[in-house]
Amino acid sequence: GITATWLKEAGNHRFREKKYEEAERLYSKAIWEDPSQHVFFVNRANARFRLGNYTGSLDDAKEAIRLCRTFGKGHYRLGEACMKLGYYKVAAEAYMKGAVCPDNEDCREAWREKARIATRKAEKAAHEERKEEVYRRRQSRPFEETDDDGKPAIQDFVTFKPPDSDYYDEEEDKHPGREQQQTLGIPEKQRKIDPIESQHQFVEKSLEAHRKMTALQNVMGQMMEANGENELDQDDENPKYRGTHRSFFSRALEKLRKHETGG
């Protein structure tokens, strides 16, 4: 009769012909006949991967590893599925485990390189997630100068540096800072704007404007509290402010300037 091994070999034949659906069906029948063979699950994981069923491929790879933890191809198939699903950190670990298995000496260097690529992708994803988190915090607290821990709220975004990798070095080379561009002798009009530096400057200006507006409001409140409506009546008595609808605001602004300059 038809055995599980025969079904597996028939599936391999269909796979080589790129008939992945038929191959998957034959591998499934082989698994039904003998679910203890880790090779059957790895083969079906490969067929499902070619069909774009990455979740099914991941499940088969995990089952193959459960049945035989030292089978390198099981870890490799897990890494391939995780890469497609965006689980880069898990993929890197799977590739490295597959590389140290004794049955895949000829694939070790290639799998280690895949692990390095997955690690860089994981670092990049973590960096982007961190930026989004800080951005959400800044959107919900746009004018707070400090976080809960007392540090500048914008500091996490501006000074946070991603882990060392070729990807980030390349990005930094594309956008050198202003000082670096000046050192290189690049004319002012031709200098590129560093996005992080520009955002830092924008936030600093916004915080400074908010500080000044708050100080001005305090001065105006003190003037009103000290003199009441008489403070407003001075507008008509002083020729300098007469007929100006912003005279009270102007006098408050003058007081603030004198206070800041020590005059």
Number of C-alpha atoms within 10 A of each C-alpha: 4 8 11 21 16 13 21 23 16 16 28 22 14 18 21 10 10 13 16 21 17 17 27 25 15 24 28 21 18 25 21 12 15 14 17 14 17 23 21 27 26 28 26 29 31 28 28 22 20 17 14 13 15 22 16 17 27 26 15 24 29 21 21 28 21 13 17 15 16 17 21 24 26 31 26 25 27 30 30 25 26 22 21 16 13 14 17 25 19 17 28 29 20 24 28 22 23 29 25 16 16 11 14 15 12 9 15 20 13 11 22 19 15 21 25 16 16 25 19 21 19 20 20 18 16 14 17 12 12 16 16 13 14 17 16 12 14 17 10 10 13 15 16 13 19 13 15 7 7 8 11 12 20 22 14 16 19 14 10 12 10 15 14 10 13 9 14 16 12 10 10 11 9 11 17 18 19 16 9 11 17 13 9 10 10 13 9 10 6 8 15 14 13 15 12 14 15 12 14 17 12 12 16 14 12 13 16 14 13 15 14 13 13 11 14 19 16 14 18 19 13 13 19 15 11 11 11 12 11 11 14 14 12 14 19 13 10 11 10 10 16 13 11 13 10 11 18 19 15 14 17 18 19 13 17 20 13 10 10 9 8 7 8
